[in-house]
Amino acid sequence: MKKFATAVWQGNLKAGKGSISTESGALADAPYGFNTRFEGEPGTNPEELIGAAHAGCFSMALSNILGESGLVADRIQTRADVTLERLEPGFTITAVHLTLEARIPGASDEAFLAAAAKAKENCPISRLLNATITLDARLEQ
């Protein structure tokens, strides 16, 4: 399976503007820029999108793992706090902290914690940090 998203950027870093769209149309020309990333202006930013992807992926992975144990969650809520820091090589995502709240009838604390740990290790977005990244680039004339 392959999915795609696109980003369009115009201008320099601080004054430029961009838009992000997804294949599904869930995001269509969502604005982003220096001001939405670093100055709290309305719009999205890459770290927020990574957080949303990680929270969603983790929640689905947990649901799958619970199902393998015969458990079904009434509700899973995951928050992903993405930390972006300025380091020597440049801005770097240094951490993602997942905060999980779930209502799972019949689950013991032990089973819940084990399933959450397994979901964290097996969620594809969690594993993304170890992914191979390839690039094809073409300059338009």
Contact map, one row per residue, 1 for C-alpha under 8 A:
111000000000000000000000000000000000000000000000000000000000000000000000000000000000000000000000000000000000000000000000000000000000000000000
111100000000000000000000000000000000000000000000000000000000000000000000000000000000000000000000000000000000000000000000000000000000000000000
111110000000000000000010000000000000000000000000000000000000000000000000000000000000000000000000000000000000000000000000000000000000000000000
011111000000000000000110000000000000000000000000000000000000000000000000000000000000000000000000000000000000000000000000000000000000000000000
001111100000000000011110000000000000000000000000000000000000000000000000000000000000000000000000000000000000000000000000000000000000000000000
000111110000000000011100000000000000000000000000000000000000000000000000000000000000000000000000000000000000000000000000000000000000000000000
000011111000000001111000000000000000000000000000000000000000000000000000000000000000000000000000000000000000000000000000000000000000000000000
000001111100000001110000000000000000000000000000000000000000000000000000000000000000000000000000000000000000000000000000000000000000000000000
000000111110000111100000000000000000000000000000000000000000000000000000000000000000000000000000000000000000000000000000000000000000000000000
000000011111000111000000000000000000000000000000000000000000000000000000000000000000000000000000000000000000000000000000000000000000000000000
000000001111101110000000000000000000000000000000000000000000000000000000000000000000000000000000000000000000000000000000000000000000000000000
000000000111111100000000000000000000000000000000000000000000000000000000000000000000000000000000000000000000000000000000000000000000000000000
000000000011111100000000000000001100000000000000000000000000000000000000000000000000000000000000000000000000000000000000000000000000000000000
000000000001111100000000000000001110000000000000000000000000000000000000000000000000000000000000000000000000000000000000000000000000000000000
000000000011111110000000000000000100000000000000000000000000000000000000000000000000000000000000000000000000000000000000000000000000000000000
000000001111111111000000000000001100000000000000000000000000000000000000000000000000000000000000000000000000000000000000000000000000000000000
000000001110001111100000000000111100000000000000000000000000000000000000000000000000000000000000000000000000000000000000000000000000000000000
000000111100000111110000000000111000000000000000000000000000000000000000000000000000000000000000000000000000000000000000000000000000000000000
000000111000000011111000000011110000000000000000000000000000000000000000000000000000000000000000000000000000000000000000000000000000000000000
000011110000000001111100001111110000000000000000000000000000000000000000000000000000000000000000000000000000000000000000000000000000000000000
000011100000000000111110111111000000000000000000000000000000000000000000000000000000000000000000000000000000000000000000000000000000000000000
000111000000000000011111111100000000000000000000000000000000000000000000000000000000000000000000000000000000000000000000000000000000000000000
001110000000000000001111110000000000000000000000000000000000000000000000000000000000000000000000000000000000000000000000000000000000000000000
000000000000000000000111111000000000000000000000000000000000000000000000000000000000000000000000000000000000000000000000000000000000000000000
000000000000000000001111111100000000000000000000000000000000000000000000000000000000000000000000000000000000000000000000000000000000000000000
000000000000000000001111111100000000000000000000000000000000000000000000000000000000000000000000000000000000000000000000000000000000000000000
000000000000000000011101111111000000000000000000000000000000000000000000000000000000000000000000000000000000000000000000000000000000000000000
000000000000000000011100111111000000000000000000000000000000000000000000000000000000000000000000000000000000000000000000000000000000000000000
000000000000000000111000001111100000000000000000000000000000000000000000000000000000000000000000000000000000000000000000000000000000000000000
000000000000000000111000001111110000000000110000000000000000000000000000000000000000000000000000000000000000000000000000000000000000000000000
000000000000000011110000000011111000000000110000000000000000000000000000000000000000000000000000000000000000000000000000000000000000000000000
000000000000000011110000000001111111100000111000000000000000000000000000000000000000000000000000000000000000000000000000000000000000000000000
000000000000110111000000000000111111100000111000000000000000000000000000000000000000000000000000000000000000000000000000000000000000000000000
000000000000111110000000000000011111111000000000000000000000000000000000000000000000000000000000000000000000000000000000000000000000000000000
000000000000010000000000000000011111111110000000000000000000000000000000000000000000000000000000000000000000000000000000000000000000000000000
000000000000000000000000000000011111111111111000000000000000000000000000000000000000000000000000000000000000000000000000000000000000000000000
000000000000000000000000000000011111111110011100000000000000000000000000000000000000000000000000000000000000000000000000000000000000000000000
000000000000000000000000000000000111111100000000000000000000000000000000000000000000000000000000000000000000000000000000000000000000000000000
000000000000000000000000000000000111111110000000000000000000000000000000000000000000000000000000000000000000000000000000000000000000000000000
000000000000000000000000000000000011111111000000000000000000000000000000000000000000000000000000000000000000000000000000000000000000000000000
000000000000000000000000000000000011101111100000000000000000000000000000000000000000000000000000000000000000000000000000000000000000000000000
000000000000000000000000000000000001000111110000000000000000000000000000000000000000000000000000000000000000000000000000000000000000000000000
000000000000000000000000000001111001000011111000000000000000000000000000000000000000000000000000000000000000000000000000000000000000000000000
000000000000000000000000000001111001100001111101100000000000000000000000000000000000000000000000000000000000000000000000000000000000000000000
000000000000000000000000000000011001100000111111100000000000000000000000000000000000000000000000000000000000000000000000000000000000000000000
000000000000000000000000000000000000100000011111110000000000000000000000000000000000000000000000000000000000000000000000000000000000000000000
000000000000000000000000000000000000000000001111111000000000000000000000000000000111000000001000000000000000000000000000000000000000000000000
000000000000000000000000000000000000000000011111111100000000000000000000000000000100000000000000000000000000000000000000000000000000000000000
000000000000000000000000000000000000000000011111111110000000000000000000000000000000000000000000000000000000000000000000000000000000000000000
000000000000000000000000000000000000000000000111111111000000000000000000000000000100000000000000000000000000000000000000000000000000000000000
000000000000000000000000000000000000000000000011111111100000000000000000000000111100000000000001000000000000000000000000000000000000000000000
000000000000000000000000000000000000000000000001111111110000000000000000000000110000000000000000000000000000000000000000000000000000000000000
000000000000000000000000000000000000000000000000111111111000000000000000000000000000000000000000000000000000000000000000000010000000000000000
000000000000000000000000000000000000000000000000011111111100000000000000000000010000000000000000000000000000000000000000000011000000000000000
000000000000000000000000000000000000000000000000001111111110000000000000000001110000000000000000010000000000000000000000000000000000000000000
000000000000000000000000000000000000000000000000000111111111000000000000000001000000000000000000000000000000000000000000000000000000000000000
000000000000000000000000000000000000000000000000000011111111100000000000000000000000000000000000000000000000000000000000001110000000000000000
000000000000000000000000000000000000000000000000000001111111110000000000000001000000000000000000000000000000000000000011001011000000000000000
000000000000000000000000000000000000000000000000000000111111111000000000000111000000000000000000000000000000000000000010000000000000000000000
000000000000000000000000000000000000000000000000000000011111111100000000000000000000000000000000000000000000000000000000000000000000000000000
000000000000000000000000000000000000000000000000000000001111111110000000000000000000000000000000000000000000000000000011011000000000000000000
000000000000000000000000000000000000000000000000000000000111111111000000000000000000000000000000000000000000000000110110000000000000000000000
000000000000000000000000000000000000000000000000000000000011111111100001100000000000000000000000000000000000000000000000000000000000000000000
000000000000000000000000000000000000000000000000000000000001111111110000000000000000000000000000000000000000000000000000000000000000000000000
000000000000000000000000000000000000000000000000000000000000111111111000000000000000000000000000000000000000000000100110000000000000000000000
000000000000000000000000000000000000000000000000000000000000011111111111100000000000000000000000000000000000000000100000000000000000000000000
000000000000000000000000000000000000000000000000000000000000001111111111000000000000000000000000000000000000000000000000000000000000000000000
000000000000000000000000000000000000000000000000000000000000000111111110000000000000000000000000000000000000000000000000000000000000000000000
000000000000000000000000000000000000000000000000000000000000000011111110000000000000000000000000000000000000000000000000000000000000000000000
000000000000000000000000000000000000000000000000000000000000000001111111000000000000000000000000000000000000000000000000000000000000000000000
000000000000000000000000000000000000000000000000000000000000000001111111100000000000000000000000000000011110000000000000000000000000000000000
000000000000000000000000000000000000000000000000000000000000001001100111110000000000000000000000000000011000000000000000000000000000000000000
000000000000000000000000000000000000000000000000000000000000001001000011111100000000000000000000000001111000000000000000000000000000000000000
000000000000000000000000000000000000000000000000000000000000000000000001111100000000000000000000000001111000000000000000000000000000000000000
000000000000000000000000000000000000000000000000000000000000000000000000111110000000000000000000000001110000000000000000000000000000000000000
000000000000000000000000000000000000000000000000000000000010000000000000111111000000000000000000000111100000000000000000000000000000000000000
000000000000000000000000000000000000000000000000000000000010000000000000001111100000000000000000000111000000000000000000000000000000000000000
000000000000000000000000000000000000000000000000000000110110000000000000000111110000000000000000011110000000000000000000000000000000000000000
000000000000000000000000000000000000000000000000001100100000000000000000000011111000000000000000111100000000000000000000000000000000000000000
000000000000000000000000000000000000000000000000001101100000000000000000000001111100000000000001111000000000000000000000000000000000000000000
000000000000000000000000000000000000000000000000001000000000000000000000000000111110000000000001110000000000000000000000000000000000000000000
000000000000000000000000000000000000000000000011011000000000000000000000000000011111000000001111100000000000000000000000000000000000000000000
000000000000000000000000000000000000000000000010000000000000000000000000000000001111100000001111000000000000000000000000000000000000000000000
000000000000000000000000000000000000000000000010000000000000000000000000000000000111110000111110000000000000000000000000000000000000000000000
000000000000000000000000000000000000000000000000000000000000000000000000000000000011111000111100000000000000000000000000000000000000000000000
000000000000000000000000000000000000000000000000000000000000000000000000000000000001111101110000000000000000000000000000000000000000000000000
000000000000000000000000000000000000000000000000000000000000000000000000000000000000111111110000000000000000000000000000000000000000000000000
000000000000000000000000000000000000000000000000000000000000000000000000000000000000011111000000000000000000000000000000000000000000000000000
000000000000000000000000000000000000000000000000000000000000000000000000000000000000001111110000000000000000000000000000000000000000000000000
000000000000000000000000000000000000000000000000000000000000000000000000000000000000011111110000000000000000000000000000000000000000000000000
000000000000000000000000000000000000000000000000000000000000000000000000000000000001111011111000000000000000000000000000000000000000000000000
000000000000000000000000000000000000000000000000000000000000000000000000000000000001111011111100000000000000000000000000000000000000000000000
000000000000000000000000000000000000000000000010000000000000000000000000000000000111100000111111000000000000000000000000000000000000000000000
000000000000000000000000000000000000000000000000000000000000000000000000000000000111100000011111000000000000000000000000000000000000000000000
000000000000000000000000000000000000000000000000000000000000000000000000000000000111000000001111100000000000000000000000000000000000000000000
000000000000000000000000000000000000000000000000001000000000000000000000000000011110000000001111110000000000000000000000000000000000000000000
000000000000000000000000000000000000000000000000000000000000000000000000000000111100000000000011111000000000000000000000000000000000000000000
000000000000000000000000000000000000000000000000000000100000000000000000000001111000000000000001111100000000000000000000000000000000000000000
000000000000000000000000000000000000000000000000000000000000000000000000000001110000000000000000111110000000000000000000000000000000000000000
000000000000000000000000000000000000000000000000000000000000000000000000000111100000000000000000011111000000000000000000000000000000000000000
000000000000000000000000000000000000000000000000000000000000000000000000000111000000000000000000001111100000000000000000000000000000000000000
000000000000000000000000000000000000000000000000000000000000000000000000111110000000000000000000000111110000000000000000000000000000000000000
000000000000000000000000000000000000000000000000000000000000000000000000111100000000000000000000000011111000000000000000000000000000000000000
000000000000000000000000000000000000000000000000000000000000000000000011111000000000000000000000000001111110000000000000000000000000000000000
000000000000000000000000000000000000000000000000000000000000000000000011110000000000000000000000000000111110000000000000000000000000000000000
000000000000000000000000000000000000000000000000000000000000000000000010000000000000000000000000000000011111000000000000000000000000000000000
000000000000000000000000000000000000000000000000000000000000000000000010000000000000000000000000000000011111101100000000000000000000000000000
000000000000000000000000000000000000000000000000000000000000000000000000000000000000000000000000000000000111111100000000000000000000000000000
000000000000000000000000000000000000000000000000000000000000000000000000000000000000000000000000000000000011111110000000000000000000000000000
000000000000000000000000000000000000000000000000000000000000000000000000000000000000000000000000000000000001111111000000000000000000000000000
000000000000000000000000000000000000000000000000000000000000000000000000000000000000000000000000000000000011111111100000000000000000000000000
000000000000000000000000000000000000000000000000000000000000000000000000000000000000000000000000000000000011111111110000000000000000000000000
000000000000000000000000000000000000000000000000000000000000000000000000000000000000000000000000000000000000111111111000000000000000000000000
000000000000000000000000000000000000000000000000000000000000000000000000000000000000000000000000000000000000011111111100000000000000000000000
000000000000000000000000000000000000000000000000000000000000010011000000000000000000000000000000000000000000001111111110000000000000000000000
000000000000000000000000000000000000000000000000000000000000010000000000000000000000000000000000000000000000000111111111000000000000000000000
000000000000000000000000000000000000000000000000000000000000000000000000000000000000000000000000000000000000000011111111100000000000000000000
000000000000000000000000000000000000000000000000000000000000010010000000000000000000000000000000000000000000000001111111110000000000000000000
000000000000000000000000000000000000000000000000000000000110110010000000000000000000000000000000000000000000000000111111111000000000000000000
000000000000000000000000000000000000000000000000000000000100100000000000000000000000000000000000000000000000000000011111111001000000000000000
000000000000000000000000000000000000000000000000000000000000000000000000000000000000000000000000000000000000000000001111111001100000000000000
000000000000000000000000000000000000000000000000000000000000100000000000000000000000000000000000000000000000000000000111111101100000000000000
000000000000000000000000000000000000000000000000000000001100100000000000000000000000000000000000000000000000000000000011111111100000000000000
000000000000000000000000000000000000000000000000000000001000000000000000000000000000000000000000000000000000000000000000011111110000000000000
000000000000000000000000000000000000000000000000000011001100000000000000000000000000000000000000000000000000000000000000001111111000000000000
000000000000000000000000000000000000000000000000000001000100000000000000000000000000000000000000000000000000000000000001111111111000000000000
000000000000000000000000000000000000000000000000000000000000000000000000000000000000000000000000000000000000000000000000111111111110000000000
000000000000000000000000000000000000000000000000000000000000000000000000000000000000000000000000000000000000000000000000000111111110000000000
000000000000000000000000000000000000000000000000000000000000000000000000000000000000000000000000000000000000000000000000000011111110000000000
000000000000000000000000000000000000000000000000000000000000000000000000000000000000000000000000000000000000000000000000000000111111000000000
000000000000000000000000000000000000000000000000000000000000000000000000000000000000000000000000000000000000000000000000000000111111100000000
000000000000000000000000000000000000000000000000000000000000000000000000000000000000000000000000000000000000000000000000000000000111110000000
000000000000000000000000000000000000000000000000000000000000000000000000000000000000000000000000000000000000000000000000000000000011111000000
000000000000000000000000000000000000000000000000000000000000000000000000000000000000000000000000000000000000000000000000000000000001111100000
000000000000000000000000000000000000000000000000000000000000000000000000000000000000000000000000000000000000000000000000000000000000111110000
000000000000000000000000000000000000000000000000000000000000000000000000000000000000000000000000000000000000000000000000000000000000011111000
000000000000000000000000000000000000000000000000000000000000000000000000000000000000000000000000000000000000000000000000000000000000001111100
000000000000000000000000000000000000000000000000000000000000000000000000000000000000000000000000000000000000000000000000000000000000000111110
000000000000000000000000000000000000000000000000000000000000000000000000000000000000000000000000000000000000000000000000000000000000000011111
000000000000000000000000000000000000000000000000000000000000000000000000000000000000000000000000000000000000000000000000000000000000000001111
000000000000000000000000000000000000000000000000000000000000000000000000000000000000000000000000000000000000000000000000000000000000000000111
